[in-house]
Amino acid sequence: MTTIIRILIADDSAIMRRLILQAINQQSGMEIAAIAKNGAEAIECFKTQSPDLVLLDSEMPGVSGLQALEAIRALDAKVPVILFGPIRSELISSRDAAIAAGANEWVAKPPAAGHVDRVLAWLQTELIARMHALMGRQAECRATQNSPGIEITSSDDEDMTVIAPTVYPKLFSRTLPFPRRNSQPQRPVIVMGAATGGPNALAKVIGELPRNIGAPILIVQHLPPIFTKLLAERLDQLTALTVREGYDGAIVKAGEVWIAPGDAHMIVERNGAEIVLRTNQAPAINSNRPAIDALFQSVAEVCGSNCLAVVLTGLGDDGTAGCRAIRQSGAEILVQDEASSAAWGMPGAIVDAGLASSVLSLEDIAPAIAMRIQGWMEFSPDPTKAGKPEAVS
C-alpha cells in the first residue's frame, strides 16, 4: 500500500497558498493535511492534524514562521519542517535562528516572487524537491549502512594505513582499503561537497573539527550567492577554524575553511608550494554552479593523493565524477550514510559507483576526518576548547 505524506502549509499569501496547493496536488503520494494563513493557525492545525511535513513561510503577521517552528518543535522534535522566505539582509538573523531552532531546511523564495511562472518553477525545482528528500530520510536504510566493521590490512604496501575496527568500529562500514599516500612532503587538503540539508550537516562536521586540524578545508555547498556568504559567517561562529567565502586568488592555509561562492565554480591551482583558489563563470555542471565535480577534479589533479574527500547529504549526483578522479589519484573518500542524510542522492551515487572508502553517520564524520589527518588520539571535539587562534605576525 502506498504511503501518503500529509503536509501542512502556512503562508499569509492567498496566491502562494494556492500555487503550493496546486504543486502538491500534482505529486503522487502527497496530500494536504491543512492550510493555515498565519503562524498561530499553523500551530493549531499541527496539534489537530499531526501532519508528516510542515511548510512555513518565514514572514507571517502575528505569530511568525520562526515562532511557529519553535512551538511545533516543542510538540514534535522530529517532524520535518521547511521554512521559506525572501532573501533580504534583515532576515539573516531569522534564518540562522530558524536553523538553530530546528528547521530542516531554509529555502529562499526567488526574486520577483510575484511572477507566477517563476514561482511555479521554484516550487518544482526547490521546494518540492526538498520535500521529497526530507521524507526520503524516513525510508528504510540501504543494507550498506549496517555493514560490519572491517580490519584493514596490507600485504604488499608499506604505506597502507592499518587500523583495527576495535579502535572505533563505526568508522568502518566498507571493505575498500585505504589508498596509498603520496610520499611527497605536502600538507593534505580536505574537500567537501554538500547540497540539500548541507548547511546543518556542515555545521555539525566543521563545528567538531579541532583547531589544529593541520589542513585547509575547501567546500562546495549548493546555495545562491548571498547564502554562501551567510553560510561562511555562520560556520565561522561555530568553530575555532577561520571560515570565509572563497575568492579568486586566495591562498589557502592549514586551519582555514573556504566556501565556494554562489554562482561561481571554485577550483585550485598550484603556485610553487602554495595552493591558490580560482573562481570562474564556466557553464554549470549538471545544472550546478558551483559544482562539486569542478572542485574535486581540480584537487585530484593538483594534490593527487594528498587529499581527503567528504560528500555529505544532497540531491542528484554532483561529486561522482570528481570522486572518481580523486579515487584514481589514490586518495580516500568518506560519504554520509543514508540514515543521517536529508537526501542520499549524492552520497548514494558515490556508494553505488563503488567509490566510497567509508560510509559514516554524520556524527562520525568529524572524528573520521581528524583521525585520518592527525591521528585518532589528537582528536578532541570538546567545545570548551573552541576559540579563534591568535593572529600570527
Steps between C-alpha positions, in 0.01 A plus 500: 500500500634844403587728790339843479698796633270752666624860481414813697540828310523837676526819292320833533488544120187355343674479163795312646272260688311424180820443298651272765171310518506461122859375500439248779182369339710409196727277713418136548511392863436849641188666629410812695436444870411864573549855373572789738509874435738584786724347763232474768274302268794282402561402862136409555482306174813310597343399831178374341625355169843353590650556153804311370670816372459874562559794264528837675530843344757691705309828476146477633305755707456440871677172570791477256628188331791486743268520801277234351805281443603532864148405615488203262840379615376509860222264390703281266878498468518281191234606248671655194451878478593723206509878537496716189528871451654781294873574497541825688779611728269559793399133489853373563453466875158341454644243261778403737255493789270274297777247441596517866136456603474181299400575142613220271527733202492868411391562140544845350205636303603616152543870424181655363308218663174654385562372146292183475729316255803566719320384812380179332855424383631567851236271650601212278879535504551617857211451739344177371842342449596572860170361624566170322856493635397562860232233493748262343696503826225294657531226239676177587879542491706311248674188614844662478428709805490187717818347361731374777829661589802373309867456562716683249821315426772509239725229371696691236473871574697643789325835461154349549332612822417215739237561766306236691121548520509475878649852516179653370285234331235736363756678284537199271203385299654424161754243388710730280859537624655829593684635193874545474610837633722717286850505647559861396533736801176689434225592743169324432196688374146415613221551244129477578183508295142545620159602369153440647533495879863603468510812719394304809734212416792737444428676828526165677820390326690829491389586852663184638833515320797596719672834449830324428358288219813572297331528160294749302135411434333590170121470476240514225144542630222551246362841601427837337769772524368680808454181696852369444626813674250451782602136532866598533414755768288250690763225492768747604306557822475128572863399472850589608598485133484805274213472250470731200328516163748419225630759257729491200867502599456397864794299636374214716673406824457238769219580741302698243160406360396639162140491370454518123312820411151463359469504121873441447710187468789481745810304402863488613835542330854475630738793511829356617438360848171692536149392410295783353123526456360595162137586429339510158171531318537189286171328406312320774584132545187287533307825559731594790724803540693467722543131422660245728642321197693811393672538838566130554647447153735795537613380844565151363717651227687745725531302825492140386470264795570779751132568553196363678154535342175514696154493340204592717125500450359624168276432203632395161842359419730803503834382636501152346727592210724699735519208743599271217794728424592518868480125537721452194755736653528267800309705758221397735130592487263515797124524442208565733268205553136490397356499851652836594462667158218736406552373143712201404527578130860621487652269763289209374624551144859482620430181695322346200801588281728310741704811581432541873777397740271531805128564551453680831227655708515878528622486859795282399629712213695762698681235707577307181648808334713583802614142539617482141664842495652513847465162664212395724660587834533867408128546435303691763161654412468651848315830439679659795814491289344710226625845424677679218874445481706805580624695201845405384723796421 
